[in-house]
């Protein structure tokens, strides 16, 4: 079978679809709604590879969506010592912005250099987890979430909602 003239563009477009479908897949699995999956059809290797690729795309969407939070944090002119400290490190924020653009805007390449720029940045996976924790703490504190849950007697006051 010959490939169409625009094969690479179609492959790049398919990659964007796979990203969207990966999120859909993981949402369905986490909701225990994966009843339409058909076990035994694919080999264990293909199933494992598909799972890893799906997880990569789901993580990519998470990273891209986290940038939207950074964008809003800056647009709202919010300030928190821990968040500001993480945001001031290196070129991560700019690389994450470009990563977000590659995830949410069509790219002709199957794997955009914008994605690789962030993924290959030294300790980017550590930085993004630190950013996520700092934003979590900031928002939890700024919104008084723990106090509200205690007041509504939904949690034990001795329980910490914030990651250690």
Order of alpha helices (4+ residues) and beta strands (2+ residues): alpha-alpha-alpha-alpha-alpha-alpha-alpha
